[in-house]
Amino acid sequence: MRLTDRVALVTGAGRGIGRATALRLAADGAAVVVNDIDAAPADETAALIRAAGGRALAVVANTVDLAEARTLVASAVAEFGKLDIVVNNAGTTRDKMFHGLTDEMFDFVLDANLRTAYHTTLAAMPELRDKAKAEIAATGRPAYNRKIVFTSSVAALMGNPGQFNYTAAKGALVAVTKTLARELGPFGINVNAVAPGFVETRLTAAKESGGTYGIPQETRDQLLGIIALGRFGQPEDIANVHAFLCSSDSDFITGLTIPVTGGQLGGM
Ligand SMILES: NC(=O)c1ccc[n+]([C@@H]2O[C@H](COP(=O)([O-])OP(=O)(O)OC[C@H]3O[C@@H](n4cnc5c(N)ncnc54)[C@H](O)[C@@H]3O)[C@@H](O)[C@H]2O)c1
C-alpha cells in the first residue's frame, strides 16, 4: 500500500493500459480519478476499483480542450481534496504511410497523445507545483514528492513506418519529460515517462479483425520474433512501471523514459 493517502489521476483509463494502471494505483492505496472520453468504460474501471475495496471517481473529459482539463482536475479536488499524481496515458493511433498522411490525421493524433498530456499537466499545476511551493515556504521542503508520468512509446525511440504523426507526439513526450523534470525538480515533482513496446490492447489487435485500430497480423508475427522474452506485453506489465514511477520508490529518478518492451531489438 505504498500510495496510501495519495490521489492519482489517470487519463485514458477506460481501457487497456490506462485501466490496468488505475487498478494498480488503487491496489497500492491511491484514490483514483478515472478519466476517459468514453463514459461506459470509465464507469466500468471505477466500478472494478470500488469492487476491490478502493476509492475511484469516473470523469468523462476530453483534455484536448484545456477547459475540460481544468474541470477534470477540479472534479478530482472536489471529490478527494487534492491531487498528487498525474498519469498522462490517453492516446491513440491513426496509422498511414507518410506519403498518404493528411493534416486531419496528423492533428488528431498530436491532439490525442500530446495536447491531452500538455493540458492535463498544466491544469494540475496548482495542485502539484503551487502546493509544493507553499510547503517549501512553510517548512523548507515539500511534504512528499508529487509525480507526473507520460506514456510515450518505443515507436518514438526506434521509429515506426506508418507512424509519422504518432512518433511526432510520442517523441515530444520524451523531450518534455526532460524539460519538465528540470523545471519541476526544485518542487519535488518527479517527471518520467514509460515507453511501452508491443502491449496487447485494441491498439495492437490484428487489423484483419476490422475496426479503426490495430496492426496487420503479419507485422504482429514479425514483432514477436524480435522480443527477447518471447511474448507480447500485457497492460499490467506497463501498469507495474507506471505505479513504480508514481511511488516514493522512484523519488530519485526524474527526466527518464523507461522502455518496457520485453527486450525488443532496437528499442530495449
Ligand atoms: N498498446 C500498445 O502496444 C502501446 C504501445 C506503446 C504506447 N502505448 C500507449 O499507451 C497508451 C494506452 O494505450 P492502450 O493500448 O491502452 O490503448 P486503448 O485504446 O486500449 O486505451 C486508450 C484509452 O484512451 C482513451 N482516450 C483516447 N483519447 C482520449 C482523450 N482525448 N481523452 C481521454 N481519453 C482518451 C480511449 O477512449 C481509451 O479508453 C496510449 O497513450 C498509447 O499510445 C500503447
The ligand as an SDF file (V2000), in Angstrom:
LIG
                    3D

 44 48  0  0  0  0  0  0  0  0999 V2000
   -0.7560   -0.9600  -26.7750 N   0  0  0  0  0  0  0  0  0  0  0  0
    0.4960   -0.7300  -27.0850 C   0  0  0  0  0  0  0  0  0  0  0  0
    1.2010   -1.6110  -27.6170 O   0  0  0  0  0  0  0  0  0  0  0  0
    1.1240    0.6030  -26.7820 C   0  0  0  0  0  0  0  0  0  0  0  0
    2.4820    0.7580  -27.0780 C   0  0  0  0  0  0  0  0  0  0  0  0
    3.0850    1.9740  -26.8080 C   0  0  0  0  0  0  0  0  0  0  0  0
    2.3630    3.0080  -26.2470 C   0  0  0  0  0  0  0  0  0  0  0  0
    1.0340    2.8300  -25.9900 N   0  0  0  0  0  0  0  0  0  0  0  0
    0.3270    3.9700  -25.4020 C   0  0  0  0  0  0  0  0  0  0  0  0
   -0.3200    3.5690  -24.2170 O   0  0  0  0  0  0  0  0  0  0  0  0
   -1.4790    4.3810  -24.0010 C   0  0  0  0  0  0  0  0  0  0  0  0
   -2.6790    3.4910  -23.7770 C   0  0  0  0  0  0  0  0  0  0  0  0
   -2.8890    2.7240  -24.9590 O   0  0  0  0  0  0  0  0  0  0  0  0
   -3.7580    1.3910  -24.9940 P   0  0  0  0  0  0  0  0  0  0  0  0
   -3.0060    0.4470  -25.8370 O   0  0  0  0  0  0  0  0  0  0  0  0
   -4.1690    1.0060  -23.6320 O   0  0  0  0  0  0  0  0  0  0  0  0
   -4.9960    1.9200  -25.8640 O   0  0  0  0  0  0  0  0  0  0  0  0
   -6.5990    1.7160  -25.6990 P   0  0  0  0  0  0  0  0  0  0  0  0
   -7.1650    2.2120  -26.9700 O   0  0  0  0  0  0  0  0  0  0  0  0
   -6.8880    0.3230  -25.2710 O   0  0  0  0  0  0  0  0  0  0  0  0
   -6.9600    2.6890  -24.4940 O   0  0  0  0  0  0  0  0  0  0  0  0
   -6.7720    4.0820  -24.6110 C   0  0  0  0  0  0  0  0  0  0  0  0
   -7.9170    4.7980  -23.9050 C   0  0  0  0  0  0  0  0  0  0  0  0
   -7.6640    6.2140  -24.0420 O   0  0  0  0  0  0  0  0  0  0  0  0
   -8.9120    6.8370  -24.2790 C   0  0  0  0  0  0  0  0  0  0  0  0
   -8.7030    8.1210  -24.9310 N   0  0  0  0  0  0  0  0  0  0  0  0
   -8.3760    8.3760  -26.2250 C   0  0  0  0  0  0  0  0  0  0  0  0
   -8.3250    9.6800  -26.4530 N   0  0  0  0  0  0  0  0  0  0  0  0
   -8.6090   10.2880  -25.2820 C   0  0  0  0  0  0  0  0  0  0  0  0
   -8.7220   11.6480  -24.8690 C   0  0  0  0  0  0  0  0  0  0  0  0
   -8.5740   12.6350  -25.7410 N   0  0  0  0  0  0  0  0  0  0  0  0
   -9.0070   11.9030  -23.5730 N   0  0  0  0  0  0  0  0  0  0  0  0
   -9.2250   10.8960  -22.6890 C   0  0  0  0  0  0  0  0  0  0  0  0
   -9.1590    9.5940  -23.0340 N   0  0  0  0  0  0  0  0  0  0  0  0
   -8.8470    9.3040  -24.3070 C   0  0  0  0  0  0  0  0  0  0  0  0
   -9.6870    5.8550  -25.1420 C   0  0  0  0  0  0  0  0  0  0  0  0
  -11.0880    6.0980  -25.1130 O   0  0  0  0  0  0  0  0  0  0  0  0
   -9.2860    4.5290  -24.4910 C   0  0  0  0  0  0  0  0  0  0  0  0
  -10.2090    4.1250  -23.4880 O   0  0  0  0  0  0  0  0  0  0  0  0
   -1.6140    5.2690  -25.2330 C   0  0  0  0  0  0  0  0  0  0  0  0
   -1.0230    6.5270  -24.9740 O   0  0  0  0  0  0  0  0  0  0  0  0
   -0.8050    4.5240  -26.2660 C   0  0  0  0  0  0  0  0  0  0  0  0
   -0.3380    5.3590  -27.2860 O   0  0  0  0  0  0  0  0  0  0  0  0
    0.4030    1.6530  -26.2390 C   0  0  0  0  0  0  0  0  0  0  0  0
  1  2  1  0
  2  3  2  0
  2  4  1  0
  4  5  1  0
  4 44  2  0
  5  6  2  0
  6  7  1  0
  7  8  2  0
  8  9  1  0
  8 44  1  0
  9 10  1  0
  9 42  1  0
 10 11  1  0
 11 12  1  0
 11 40  1  0
 12 13  1  0
 13 14  1  0
 14 15  2  0
 14 16  1  0
 14 17  1  0
 17 18  1  0
 18 19  2  0
 18 20  1  0
 18 21  1  0
 21 22  1  0
 22 23  1  0
 23 24  1  0
 23 38  1  0
 24 25  1  0
 25 26  1  0
 25 36  1  0
 26 27  1  0
 26 35  1  0
 27 28  2  0
 28 29  1  0
 29 30  1  0
 29 35  2  0
 30 31  1  0
 30 32  2  0
 32 33  1  0
 33 34  2  0
 34 35  1  0
 36 37  1  0
 36 38  1  0
 38 39  1  0
 40 41  1  0
 40 42  1  0
 42 43  1  0
M  CHG  2   8   1  16  -1
M  END
$$$$
